[in-house]
Amino acid sequence: MSGQAGAGANATVVIPFRYCTPELCPYDKSFYQYRIDLAPNAAFTAMFSLSLLAFLAVFAFTRRGGTFTIAMALGLISEIIGYAGRLMSWQNQWDENGFLIQICCLTIAPAFFAAGIYLCIRRIVFAFGPENSRIPPKFYTRIFIPCDIVSLILQAAGGGLAASAFHTGKSTDLGDNIMIAGLAFQVFTLLVFIALSVDFLINTTRRHRALGSAALDQDPALVAVRGSWMFKGFLAALALSTICVFWRSVFRVAELSHGWTSELMARQDLFVGFEGVMITVAVWVLNIFHPSLCFGHLMDRKFDAQEKASRKDIQQDQFEMLSETKPSTATSVVDVRGSSTNASDIERGV
């Protein structure tokens, strides 16, 4: 975007891109290729700001789910900064600062939301019983969180390289490709996560039909949580949030795969629907059905430690049972020895 053609009275004048204004250059030749609509961008900024305050308020009230709150807060801060960049661009769509802020921040933000989703699935598996899952509950976070971090690093690094190259007038292809690779890896990770979640649902349903309540963990606290309408709503909310983040990530890959001047990048309606609306729904359903409110005191329960303690108690009980049998065994031995002694005495004629 080196320059724009402006029509004069007798000749066509080429205007350098950085000097363009709405009076001199058409909006479809700006960074966005359309006139930014102020209303939806201001609305998304307000919605994400309120969502951030709601997550922080729940944590302040419950003091539970700190890691989940951090992940969601980082994502929402990125969203707010990104839409602030779009509001900056509304005043001047040929200013690169607002454009680079929004494209970098809005690209990486959903990676934080994905991390928050990954943190929730482990507790859901414990709530229904680890034996229903194909993989141990702890591996959900050990697998998907590192993958999410890799995706985030790739997106951030690619965005930084692309922004730097654009600022210096160089090709942004390298940064774009790295950013797309990070997004594609995020899509793949989410797809695997969805597949494992569906598999867990199917296994739990099959075992429950075959075994009844015995297929589920019968811890009274977990039984009470599973029976609450808030927990059932949370399961639906988490599923919807996952689908929204996945849909948005797929759209973002398609949008960026043809560069910053692609046809998809020129569709404000698709951006509003598949970026803004999808992420708004993804975060607000988790505001309404917040895991800390749905799980209660179980949100920060150390399930792994509890399992180890249970195994230790079982081993202790087994040891005590063995100890209790020793006296009778020893008595039998004495009795046997006594019987043997009496037999010897009889043989001697004593």
Disulfide bonds with the S-S distance in Angstrom:
Cys20-Cys25 2.15
